[in-house]
Amino acid sequence: MVPLPVRRALLAAALGSAGRFPRHHGNRGPPGAAPLSPSPVPPLPTAPARPSSGAGSQEEAEGPSRTTAMLRHLLLKLRATGPVTVAEYMREALTNPGQGYYTRRGGIGESGDFVTSPEISQVFGELIGIWYISEWIAMGKPKAFQLVELGPGRGTLTDDILRVFNQLASLLSNCDVSIHLVEVSPKLSEIQALMLTGGKVQSNPENKSAYMKGISKTGIPIFWYRDIQDVPPGYSFYLAHEFFDALPIHKFQRTEKGWREVLVDVDPEVPDQLRFVLSPSSTPATENFIQPEERRDHVEVCPEAGVIIQRLACRIEEDGGAALVADYGHDGTKTDTFRGFRNHKLHDVLKAPGTADLTADVDFSYLRKMTQGRTATLGPIKQREFLKNMGIDLRLQVLLQNSRDAATHEQLLHSYNMLMNPKEMGDRFNFFALLPHHRLADPEKKHKPESKSPVAPVAGFGELLLK
């Protein structure tokens, strides 16, 4: 780990005495959003298996056009093919090319459906930037690195990180830095380009892996991709902030006849509405994704997250670097977390598909398992612990000392509370990291096997969990 005095010096050099002020308030997981316990197992395999998923706001008025277009599409599909998995339903509702939530809108921000940590305060992104610089130094200052963000939202987090990189330009002067954004939403990629480059981007020919490229306002090249596999190999730092929680999940319920998968079907009593049902028998997903030692009665599994984590672990093992994952989640303990958000309120996940954000807590124990030992893993630890270890209190004091009015002072304290309060985002959000095994090895023990000196921790993580 970069020693504490050095990290404080980094913090001071990168952030300076001034700063931009807090942004918006709110988040995708309000205090009342905690999922309830799953409902009892239905008596019949095909009876409704509707757990607590998304039981929330029902008062939104539904528009006559796009609101119903996705529902009509799904109703036709279900009547033709029968029930679909929750994963397929999420994929259609979020990323359908014509009517998917992310491809059509992606409501991040105060005027959207949810607000993320970078939108709440600049400090969040600044400390993430410091984390990458700290790891770059700890790994011997490689001559080049790629910063790869998965699902960059509005580009706010990358923008804050780039500001830190710019403040530390003298430190990075001999390092070739580039930004690589993995984004499937055309709308969001336009917003990112405007924020990061001022809109000065150009499309790439179709035979290029990157579909768009540009230069940041600070002179760093930026590339956009639709899939992580398109990002070129090389020493890379990966960032996934509120990315994995939006990937499609499979849901399973334990019954007297064994595990059954939760599916989505047309409600026969209300033909223009959807409902949850249980599969009449085991499905391929049931056979493949339920672990023999599973003790919970309701389980959510995200195979796509497992595939992506495997790819990240392979890349880090082969090319070096690190990955930082920040998301709502648990360590293999929760059951039913599937929920929807619209206009900053809980929204029924089966109502007006395509108009609301759908999310499920990340199972970090599953991510750890899917690295298959290719990398070391750290965490998950609570957001408030990570940010405190990174120096958020020091940064807050600097900003408070330089705030010139009571309103700004109040905004700073409010934003700090949103990020750190256990009842807000402090305990609901977690940080998790992948690092090369050699990064955590004690060099002294290579020469002195009997040495009992502790392994130096990684910035932000107080406890190392080597798996």
PATORGU-961554 format. One record per atom (N, C-alpha, C): residue in one letter; x, y, z. Coordinates in steps of 0.2 Angstrom, whole numbers, plus 5000, padded with zeros to 4 digits. Last residue first. Layout:
residues N
AXYZ;...
This chain:
residues 467
K495749244991;K495349184989;K495649154983;L496149345004;L496449314999;L496049244997;L495649485010;L495349425009;L495549385003;L496249605021;L496349575014;L496049505015;E495649755027;E495749685028;E495749655021;G495449885022;G495749875029;G495949805030;F495649965007;F495449905010;F495749895017;G496150095003;G495450085004;G495250025007;A497650014996;A497250074998;A496550064998;V498049855003;V497849894997;V497449954999;P499249815015;P498649815013;P498549865007;A500649705015;A500449775015;A499749785012;V500649575026;V500649595019;V500349665019;P501749575041;P501149575037;P501149595030;S503149475045;S502849535043;S502249535039;K503749355048;K503049355049;K502749435048;S504949255040;S504749325041;S503949325042;E505449135035;E505149135042;E504949205044;P505849165022;P505249125023;P504949135030;K506549285015;K506549265022;K505849225024;H506449305002;H507149285004;H507149265012;K505049315001;K505449274996;K506149254998;K504749395011;K504649325012;K504949285007;E504849525006;E505349505011;E505349425012;P503749544997;P504449534994;P504949504999;D502249475000;D502749515003;D503449495001;A500949494988;A501449454991;A501949494994;L500049564981;L499949564988;L500449514992;R500449564968;R500349624971;R500349624979;H500349434964;H501049454966;H500949524969;H499049414960;H499249384967;H499949414969;P498249564955;P498649504953;P498949484960;L496549594961;L497249614960;L497649554958;L494949664962;L495349604959;L496049634958;A493849714975;A494349724970;A494649664968;F492449804980;F492749744979;F493249754974;F491249894991;F491849894986;F492249824986;N489549934992;N490149894994;N490649904988;F488150005000;F488550004994;F489249974997;R487450015012;R487149985006;R487549965001;D488150095021;D488150025022;D487849985016;G488050225015;G488650205018;G488750125019;M486950275010;M487350235005;M487950205009;E485950275023;E485950295016;E486350255012;K486350225035;K485650215033;K485450245026;P487650255037;P487450185036;P486750175033;N488250395028;N487850365033;N487650295032;M489050425017;M489350385023;M488850365028;L488350485007;L488950435005;L489050395011;M487550575014;M487250525009;M487750475007;N488450655021;N488050605024;N487750555020;Y489050725010;Y489450675014;Y489050625018;S487950795007;S488250755002;S488650695005;H487850875018;H487250835016;H487550775011;L489050945018;L488850905024;L488350855022;L488851025007;L489450975007;L489250925013;Q487751095009;Q487751045004;Q488250995004;E488151185019;E487651135021;E487651075015;H489151255012;H489351215018;H488851165020;T488251315003;T488751275001;T489051225007;A487551395012;A487251345008;A487651295005;A488451485018;A488151435022;A487851375018;D489951515008;D489351525011;D489051465014;R491251465005;R491151535006;R490451555009;S492351335008;S491651355006;S491551425009;N493551305013;N493551345008;N492851365005;Q493251215024;Q493751275025;Q493651325020;L492651115016;L492251155021;L492651225023;L493651065009;L493151095006;L492751135010;V494451005020;V494751055015;V494151095012;Q493550915025;Q493750975029;Q494051025025;L493450825015;L492850865017;L493050925021;R494750765015;R494450805009;R493850855011;L494750705027;L495250755026;L494950795020;D493750615025;D493650655030;D494150715029;I494150525014;I493650575013;I493550625018;G495250435014;G495350505016;G494850555014;M495150305012;M495450335006;M495550415008;N494450255023;N495150235022;N495550275017;K493250315020;K493550335026;K494350325025;L492850235009;L492950305008;L493350335014;F492750105015;F493250115009;F493450195009;E491750125024;E492450105027;E492950125021;R490650165017;R490950215021;R491650195024;Q490450045009;Q490750105006;Q491050155011;K491149895016;K490649945015;K490950015012;I491949775006;I491849815012;I491349865011;P492049604999;P491749674999;P491849705006;G493849614999;G493149645000;G492649584999;L494849564986;L494849604992;L494049624993;T495649424978;T495049474979;T495149504985;A496949384966;A496749394973;A496149434973;T496549284951;T496749344954;T496649334962;R496149154948;R496649184944;R496949254947;G495249084955;G495849094958;G496349124954;Q494049104949;Q494349044949;Q495049044951;T493149204949;T493849224947;T494249164946;M491949154954;M492049154947;M492749174944;K492049184967;K492049114965;K492249104958;R491849314967;R492449294970;R492549224967;L490549324963;L491049354959;L491749324961;Y489849254973;Y489849224967;Y490449254962;S490049354983;S490349284984;S490349244978;F489349454979;F490049464978;F490349394979;D487949484970;D488249434975;D488949424974;V487149634969;V487749594967;V487949544972;D485449664969;D486049664972;D486549614970;A484649724953;A484749664959;A485349674962;T483549824944;T484149804947;T484149754952;L482949924931;L482849864935;L483549844938;D482150074928;D482750044929;D482649984933;A480750094917;A481050094923;A481650054924;T480150074905;T480150134907;T480450144914;G480249934901;G480649984897;G480550054899;P478649894907;P479349874906;P479649924900;A477449924916;A477749964911;A478449954909;K477849814929;K477449864926;K477749904921;L478749724935;L478349694929;L477849744926;V479249794946;V479749774940;V479349744934;D478549934952;D478449864951;D478849844945;H479750044960;H479250034954;H479149964953;L480250174971;L480150104969;L479650094964;K480850324964;K480350284968;K480450214966;H481450404955;H481750404961;H481250364966;N480750374943;N480650444946;N480950444953;R480950214946;R480650264942;R480550324945;F481650054948;F481650124950;F481350164945;G481349884955;G481349934949;G481350004952;R482249734960;R481749784961;R481849834955;F482749584968;F482549614962;F482049674963;T483149524980;T483349594979;T483149624973;D482949384990;D482549424984;D482749494984;T484249364998;T483849314994;T483449354988;K485949375004;K485249395003;K484949344998;T487249315005;T486749305011;T486049325009;G488349334998;G488049274997;G487549265003;D488749465002;D489249415001;D488849345002;H487949594992;H488049554998;H488549504997;G487649764985;G487749694985;G487749664992;Y487949904975;Y487449874980;Y487549794980;D489649934971;D488949914969;D488549894975;A491149934962;A490749964968;A490049964966;V492649864959;V491949854958;V491649884964;L494149874951;L493849904957;L493049894955;A495549784946;A494849804944;A494549824951;A497249804938;A496749794944;A496049804942;G498749744931;G498249794932;G497849774938;G499149614918;G499249654924;G498749704925;D498949524908;D499249584906;D499449634912;E498549404914;E498949404908;E499349464907;E497749434925;E498249384926;E498749384920;I496849524919;I497349554924;I497849504925;R496249444910;R496549504908;R497049524913;C495549354919;C496049324914;C496549384912;A494749444926;A495249404930;A495749374925;L493949484916;L494349534919;L494949494923;R493249364913;R493649394908;R494149444911;Q492649334925;Q493149284922;Q493549324917;I491749444925;I492249434930;I492849394928;I490949404914;I491349464914;I491849464919;V490349284919;V490749284913;V491249344913;G489649334930;G490149284931;G490649284925;A488749414924;A489249444929;A489849394930;E487949314918;E488349364914;E488849404918;P487349244928;P487849214924;P488349264920;C486749284943;C486949324937;C487449294933;V485549224953;V486149214950;V486249254944;E484649214968;E484749254962;E485449244960;V483549114978;V484249134976;V484249164969;H482749054992;H482649094986;H483349124984;D483248985003;D482648964999;D482448994993;R484948945006;R484448985005;R483848955002;R485948855005;R485548845011;R484948895010;E486948754994;E486548814995;E486048805000;E487848654990;E487848674997;E487348734998;P487648644976;P487448594980;P487348614988;Q487048794968;Q487648754971;Q487348704976;I486348824953;I486148814960;I486748764963;F486648824939;F486748884943;F486648874951;N486248704932;N486848734931;N487048784937;E484848674934;E485348624935;E486048654935;T484248794932;T484248764939;T484748714940;A484548814918;A484848854923;A484848834930;P483748714913;P484448704912;P484848754917;T482448684926;T482648704920;T483448694919;S481248564934;S481948604934;S482048624927;S479548614931;S480048564932;S480748604932;P478748724930;P478448654932;P478948604934;S479348874936;S479348824931;S479048754934;L478148994943;L478648944944;L478748894938;V477849164938;V477649094939;V478249054941;F477349334939;F477849284940;F477549214941;R476449424926;R476549394933;R477149354933;L475849564917;L476249514918;L476249484925;Q474349614907;Q474849624913;Q475249554913;D473249594899;D473749644897;D474249664903;P472449504905;P472849484899;P473349534897;V472149454920;V472249514917;V472649514911;E472149314921;E471549354924;E471549424921;P473349274916;P472749254913;P472149284915;D474749364913;D474249354919;D473649334915;V476149294905;V475549334905;V475049314910;D477649274914;D477149254910;D476649304910;V479349234920;V478849284919;V478349264913;L479949124933;L479849144926;L479349204926;V481049044944;V480449094943;V480449124936;E481348874944;E481548934942;E480948984941;R481548764958;R481148784952;R481348854950;W482148624967;W482248694965;W481848704958;G480948514974;G481648534972;G481648604970;K479648494979;K479948454973;K480648474971;E479448594988;E479448524990;E479748474985;T480648724982;T480048694983;T480048624986;R481548874981;R481648804983;R480848784985;Q481748964966;Q481448954972;Q481448884974;F482749084957;F482549014959;F482249014966;K483149194944;K482849184950;K482649114951;H484449264935;H484049214935;H483749204943;I484749434929;I484849384934;I484349324933;P485649554919;P485149504920;P485249444925;L486449694927;L486449634922;L485949584924;A486449794936;A485949794931;A485949744926;D487449774945;D486849764947;D486249774942;F488649794938;F488449724938;F487749724941;F488749934939;F488749904932;F488449834933;E489150024949;E488450014948;E488349984941;H490650034942;H490250064947;H489550064945;A492049964938;A491349944937;A490949974943;L493549984930;L493150014935;L492449994933;Y495249924928;Y494549924927;Y494149954932;F496749964921;F496349974927;F495649974925;S497949864912;S497349904912;S497049904920;Y499049824899;Y499049844906;Y498449884908;G498149744886;G498649784889;G498549794896;P496949724872;P497349694878;P497949744880;P495649834868;P496249804867;P496649774873;V493949794869;V494449834872;V495149794871;D493049694865;D493249734860;D493849784863;Q492549634877;Q493049594873;Q493349634867;I491649724882;I492349724885;I492849684881;D490749804869;D490849744873;D491549754876;R490649924863;R490049894865;R490149834869;Y491650074866;Y491550004864;Y490949974866;W492650224864;W492050184866;W491950124862;F494050304870;F493750264865;F493150234868;I495150454871;I494550414874;I494250374869;P496650524876;P496250494871;P495750444874;I496850674885;I496950604885;I496450574880;G496650814886;G497150794881;G497250714881;T495750864894;T496350874897;T496950834892;K494550834887;K494750914888;K495450914891;S494950694877;S494750724883;S494950804883;I494650654861;I495150674865;I494850714871;G493850504854;G493950574855;G494550584859;K492850384845;K493450404849;K493450474849;M491750234843;M491850314843;M492550324847;Y491850104842;Y491350134838;Y491450214838;A493249994842;A492950054845;A492450094840;S493649904832;S493249884838;S492949934842;K493249934815;K493649954821;K493249924827;N492449924804;N492849864805;N493349874811;E491650044803;E491349984806;E491849924808;P492650184808;P492450134803;P492150074806;N492050284822;N492650244819;N492250204813;S491650454824;S491450384823;S492050344820;Q492350574835;Q492150554828;Q492050474828;V492050714846;V492150644844;V492050634837;K491750834855;K492250834849;K492450754849;G491050864866;G490650844860;G491150834854;G491850884876;G491550944874;G491150924867;T492350764882;T492750794876;T492450864874;L491450734893;L492250724893;L492650754888;M490150774890;M490450794896;M491250784896;L489950724877;L489850794878;L490250814884;A490150584879;A490550624874;A490550704876;Q489050564888;Q489750554890;Q490250594885;I488050584879;I488050624885;I488750624888;E488250484870;E488250554867;E488350594873;S488150374877;S488750384875;S488850454872;L486750374881;L487250394886;L487950404883;K486150344868;K486050404871;K486550424876;P486650214865;P486850274861;P486750344864;S487250104877;S486750154876;S486950204871;V488350024880;V487950004874;V487350054873;E490050044883;E489350074884;E488950054878;V491550064890;V491150004887;V490450034888;L492950164887;L492250164890;L491850104886;H494550204891;H494150154886;H493450144890;I495850314890;I495250294893;I494850254888;S497650304893;S497050314889;S496450284892;V499350364896;V498650354899;V498150354893;D500950334897;D500450344892;D499750314895;C501950424908;C501550364907;C501050384902;N502750524912;N503050474908;N502650414907;S501850604919;S502150634913;S502450584909;L501250584931;L501050544926;L501350554919;L501650684939;L501850624941;L501750574935;S501150794932;S501850794932;S502050714934;A499750774933;A500050774927;A500850764927;L498850784944;L499450744945;L499850734938;Q497850844938;Q498150874944;Q498850844945;N497450744929;N497650814927;N498050844932;F496950644937;F497550634933;F497850694931;V495850724943;V496350694947;V497050684943;R495050734931;R495350794934;R495850774939;L494750594928;L495250634924;L495450694927;I493850574939;I494550544939;I495050574934;D492850654934;D493150674941;D493850634941;D492550584922;D492750664922;D493050674929;T492150464927;T492750464923;T492950544923;L490950504933;L491450474937;L492150474933;T490150554923;T490350604928;T490950574932;G489650484912;G490350504912;G490550544918;R488350444914;R488450504911;R489150524910;G488850274913;G488350324915;G488350384911;P489850184910;P490050244913;P489450294914;G490050024908;G489450064910;G489550134913;L491650014914;L491049974911;L490450014913;E493150084910;E492550094914;E491950054910;V494850074910;V494250044907;V493650044911;L496250154907;L495750154912;L495150134908;Q497850074903;Q497150094901;Q496750094907;F499550134905;F498950104907;F498350124904;A501350134904;A500650144901;A500150104905;K502350104912;K502450154907;K501850174903;P502050074929;P502050054923;P502050114918;K502450094944;K502350144939;K502450124932;G502349994953;G503050004950;G502950054944;M501249964960;M501449914955;M502049934951;A501050084967;A501250024971;A501449964966;I500650174957;I501350184961;I501550114964;W499450114954;W499950124949;W500650134952;E498750124966;E498950064964;E499450064958;S498650274967;S499050234972;S499250164970;I497950294955;I498550314956;I498950284961;Y496750234960;Y497050204954;Y497850234954;W496350304971;W496450234972;W496850204966;I496150434965;I496750424970;I496950354970;G494950404959;G495550424955;G496150414959;I494150394970;I494250334965;I494850344961;L494150524975;L494550464979;L494650404975;E493450584965;E494150604966;E494550544970;G492250524966;G492650514960;G493350534961;F491850584978;F491850514977;F492250494971;V491850724977;V492350684981;V492450614980;Q490750764970;Q491350764967;Q491950724970;S489250694974;S489750734976;S490450714972;I488150634967;I488050664973;I488550714975;E488650574956;E488150624954;E488050664961;P489350464961;P489750524958;P489250584956;S488250384966;S488750424970;S489150474967;T486750424956;T487350374958;T487750424962;V484950424956;V485650464956;V486150414959;F483650384945;F484050364951;F484650414950;D482850434935;D482550384939;D482950364945;G483150604931;G483050544929;G482650494934;S483450724936;S482850724932;S482750654930;E484650694943;E484150714947;E483450714943;G485250534936;G485250604937;G484650634941;I484850424922;I485250444928;I485250514929;G483950344914;G483750404918;G484150414924;G483950284899;G484450284904;G484450344909;R483350284885;R483450344889;R483950334894;R483550174876;R483150234874;R483250294878;T484450084881;T484550104874;T484150164873;Y483850064894;Y484550104893;Y484650124886;Y482550014891;Y482650074896;Y483350104894;G482149974874;G482449954881;G482650024885;Q481649984861;Q481250014867;Q481549994874;G482549934852;G482049994850;G481750024856;P483449844857;P483749904853;P483249954852;N483349814875;N483049804868;N483249864864;T483849824888;T484349834882;T484049824875;L482849814898;L483349864898;L483749874892;A481849714893;A481649784896;A482249834897;E482749614889;E482249644884;E482049714887;R483349574901;R483749594895;R483349634890;M482349544909;M482749604911;M483149624905;Y481849424903;Y481449484904;Y481849544905;E482949344904;E482749364897;E482249424898;A482949334918;A483549364914;A483349384907;V481749264921;V481849334923;V482449374919;T481249174906;T481649184912;T481649254914;V479549164900;V480349174899;V480649184906;P478149064895;P478549104900;P479249104898;G477749054877;G477749034884;G478149074888;T477849094864;T478349054866;T478249024873;A476749174861;A476949134856;A477449074859;R476449244873;R475949204870;R476149154865;L477749314874;L477549264879;L476949214876;K477649394862;K478249344863;K478049294868;L476649484865;L476649444859;L477149384860;L477049534877;L476449494877;L476449454871;L478249604872;L478349554877;L477649504877;H477649704864;H478149664862;H478149594866;R476849774874;R476549734868;R476949684865;L477849824882;L477349774884;L477049734879;M478449914872;M478849854875;M478349804878;A477350004870;A477649964865;A478049904867;T476850074881;T476550004880;T476849964874;T477750174881;T477650144887;T477350074886;R477650234869;R478250194870;R478150154877;S476150274870;S476550254865;S477050204867;P475350324881;P475050284876;P475450254871;G476050314898;G475950344892;G475650294886;E475350294914;E475750264908;E475550294902;A475750374929;A475250374923;A475650344917;E476150294944;E476350334938;E475850324932;E475750234956;E475350284954;E475550324947;Q476450134962;Q475950114957;Q475650174954;S477950094970;S477550144967;S477050114961;G478049914974;G478249984975;G477750034972;A478849774973;A478249804975;A478249874978;G480049724968;G479749784965;G479149804967;S479749564974;S480149604969;S479749664966;S479349484984;S479249554985;S479549594980;P478749364973;P479049384979;P478949454980;R477549264965;R477749334965;R478049354972;A477249154958;A477749154963;A478049224964;P475649084953;P476149144954;P476649134959;A475948904949;A475548964952;A475949024952;T476548804944;T476448854939;T476048914942;P476648714955;P477248734951;P477148794947;L475648764969;L475648734963;L476348754959;P475848834981;P475648764981;P475748724975;P477348934982;P476648924980;P476448854980;V478248974996;V478248934990;V477548924988;P478049145003;P478049065003;P478049034997;S479149274997;S478449244998;S478549174999;P480649335004;P480249304998;P479649275001;S480749485013;S480849415013;S480449385007;L481049645004;L480749605009;L480949535008;P482349755001;P481949704999;P481649665005;A482449925004;A482649865006;A482149805004;A482050055002;A482050014997;A482249944998;G482050155012;G481450115011;G481450065006;P483150225009;P483150185015;P482550135015;P483450204991;P483250244997;P483150195003;G484450174979;G484250124985;G484050164991;R484950264971;R484450204968;R484250164974;N484750424978;N485150364975;N484650314973;G485050604983;G484650544981;G485050484978;H485550754975;H485450714981;H485050654979;H486950824965;H486250804967;H486150764973;R488350894970;R487950894964;R487150884966;P489551004978;P489050944977;P488550954972;F490751094968;F490351084974;F489851024973;R492551094965;R491851104963;R491351074969;G493851164976;G493451104972;G492751124970;A495451194983;A494751214981;A494451154977;S496651144986;S496251174991;S495551194989;G496950984978;G497051054979;G496651074985;L496950854973;L496350884974;L496350964975;A498250804971;A497750794966;A497150834967;A498950854982;A499150874976;A498650864970;A498250784993;A498250864992;A498450884985;L498350654989;L497750684990;L497750754989;L499750634990;L499450624984;L498750664984;A499850655003;A500250704999;A499850704992;R499250545008;R498950615010;R499250665005;R500050455003;R499350455001;R499050525002;V501150475011;V501250485004;V500550495001;P500750445024;P500950515022;P500950525015;L500350305021;L499850355023;L500050425021;P501150225007;P501150245014;P500650305015;V500250114997;V500650184997;V500550205004;M500449945000;M500050005000;M500450065000;
